[in-house]
Amino acid sequence: MEITILGIESSCDDTSAAVIRDGRLLSNVIASQAVHAQYGGVIPELASRAHGQNIVPVVDAALKEAGVTPSEIDGIAVTRGPGLLGSLLVGVSFAKGFSLAQDTPLMEVNHLQGHVLAHFVTRPGEEEAPKPKFPFLCLLVSGGNSQIVLVRDYLDMEIIGTTIDDAAGEAFDKCAKVMGLPYPGGPLIDRLARSEGADPHAFKFAKPSVPGFDYSFSGLKTSFLYFLRDRVADDPEFIERHKADLCASLQATIVDILMNKLVRAAKQYDITEIAVAGGVSANSGLREAIEAAGERYGWTTYIPPISLTTDNAAMIAITGYYKYLREEFADLSLAPAARAAEM
């Protein structure tokens, strides 16, 4: 019997709904919010209001694109957390209402677990695309998280390394802001770093010394800020004249920090199945570094398509699909959690 899952994602500033049938993606609709760019970051109150306006038309569009009716949905999966509480509340409330109205099971999803399981979404025309084999390591990097996850099974994951302060995505965005780049700064840094003549070795920035597999990016951010402060004091046009080199050097430093711990973890756990996920996995420098490390260390690497790197409901739906198979259902007392429990 085919199992059709509707996924709902509203953890930050993207309202998304997706339909998956037996792991195959039928639709994945995302409504983004441009209003935050003028403030240099996501404003929680504005985000939750926009989710309230977007949720019904986004779900309607996802159902129509998938060619299914609400009565054909076997279960609905929703992001419970982590994320912005007001934003999560919109998605969870909608999902609970849908579950009650359609008498369908409700599955709560950890947003970070969804990023990892995005690798198991089968997109149209990619039925034969390889999927990670268990156990594998996943480098999960996004705006708020930098983690190394040991994945033993679809719903059996252990975080073996995490950030103790800023995440990689935050480092990109905050350093971009110091250079006067608009929000979100990560994609702009990536683009400038790839521009002709950009030298990733032009400047050196501080790298943290953190034990184990944990990450830290606050020192890098401070190092970058003080470096620019001193250089601009001598040359007010320094940033503008060296912007491409600054971006390339910053990106190379962040990627090196991420890869150093990942390589060590792969060696210690003797795992050669390596995946990357999360919004920062769209970064070209990181994707190239993963592929290069795969060739050097004999890894089998898995890099998600760009459409599945950012927040999207397809990853929530696929996680809900595996929960449905195991009958891990939530009840209508489900409440959003800004800080979700461990995977």
Secondary structure, 3 states (H helix, E strand, C coil): CCCEEEEEECCCCCEEEEEEECCEEEEEEEECCHHHHHHCCCCHHHHHHHHHHHHHHHHHHHHHHHCCCHHHCCEEEEEEECCCHHHHHHHHHHHHHHHHHHCCCEEEEEHHHHHHHHHHCECCCCCCCCCCCCCEEEEEECCCCEEEEEEEECCEEEEEEEECCCCHHHHHHHHHHHCCCCCCHHHHHHHHHCCCCCCCCCCCCCCCCCCCCCECCHHHHHHHHHHHHHHHHHCCCHHHHCHHHHHHHHHHHHHHHHHHHHHHHHHHHCCCEEEEECHHHHCHHHHHHHHHHHHHHCCEEECCCHHHCCCCHHHHHHHHHHHHHCCCCECCCCCCCCCCCCC
